[in-house]
């Protein structure tokens, strides 16, 4: 492109002033191919009706001037026509102060606000209900989330909903542009989602604050487009719509299947939900301390069980099968920073690690042979494959794993690793809670004992996700288109 060629030699600040970073990066091409969800943030009476308790902010006036409500309605209609789900948010606090703790800053601030504005942000009131003009375009099946803060992600199950839908992009509309809209767009960006703000389907106190917020977002957070531009872009949207009706099951047949010993995962036919382009393979804590007979955790015996069951060989087989289908492989290892740089003296964490190191010198220390990937598997790591370091049990906590998975468009995980009932279980539980469809490779994991291993697998299979042996899993993967 001529515009890209013109960037050579130009100062970075000047580039950001003159060009849209996301336009140059081709965001529209990514959007056309990405499952999207429309977010409608806080379009409620307290801010959008001139009689609302927050009418003094004049958001209702700015919304009228720029046609925010009408543009929201047009955006909603266009998204519905393309099969794009609509999720609404309302901001409120629970009646009776049941989510507020007296003596805390949050509690006292809300008490102050309600001294000035009685019933402000109160659940189940006209104030926090969706504005009448927008209620007209709501559908019975639309999801409405209640949030207690600025971002639509915090304290809600939006993450899980987006993951279950396979969404990689969010279209953002609502109020206030520089508060709840901006907070939500920032949260989406940090999670690796493409967040597109519809400029004239948002409003705030005045045009100046509105434009400054949009400029902040457009510079480095996410693209901004007006309603006309979005409607034009949606004409080229390539993602097929999701089913409108829930899948039906015959109760008698389900009962018969359960009577024959089939799990819910088998009855729902889990194989039909496995898509190569949406799946990643996680290998958790396949490191020397767990898997080598000379590792610092050898006394646990996971290395012995792994040898007996062929778990390491099964990890290799799954890696090969996933690579053949273009599925990303991510390796995870557990360690703490050398020199205790991530441990704060006087904390329980510090005292626990001190005790561990008194018994097992060097355990969990980063940069050592002990916490490196197992000798037999290390040469097996691909040049372009990520190795993620985690400080605790779950591969999600304190790591960028979820952001990477979102960027890759992954909504399904195949999980293997060590130990089954510790780091594998913590990761699998959290993955499920986040909305990932999670499959555990039963014989590509190991624990300290067979009993621990099998009990963990039984927990997974009951309510979390399918537990499948490597042979069957590899066969299923290779049959994928």
Buried (B, 14 or more C-beta within 10 A) or exposed (E): EEEEEEBEEEEEEEEEEEBBBBBEEEBBEBBBEBBBBBBBBBBBBBBBBEEBBBBEBBBBEBBBEBBBBBBBBBBBEBBBEBBBBBBBBBBBBBEEBEBBEEEEEBBEEBEEBBEEBEBBBBBEBBBBBBBEBBEEBBEEEBEEBBBBBBBBBBEBBBBBBBBBBBBBBBBBBBBBBBBBBBBBBBBBBBBBBBBBBBBBBBBBBBEEBBBEBBEBBBBEBBBBBBBEBBBEBBEEBEBEEEEEEEEEEEEEEBEEBEEEEEBBBBBBEBBEBBBBBBBBBBBBBBBBBBBBEEBBBBEBBBBBBBBEBBBBBBBBBBBEBBBEBEBBBBBBBBBBBEEBEBBEEEEEBEEEBEEBBEEBEBBBBBEBBBBBBBEBBBEBBEEEBBEBBBBBBBBBBEBEBBBBBBBBBBBBBBBBBBBBBBBBBBBBBBBBBBBBBBBBBBBBBBBBBEEBBBBBBEBBBEEBBBBBEBEEBBEBBEEBE
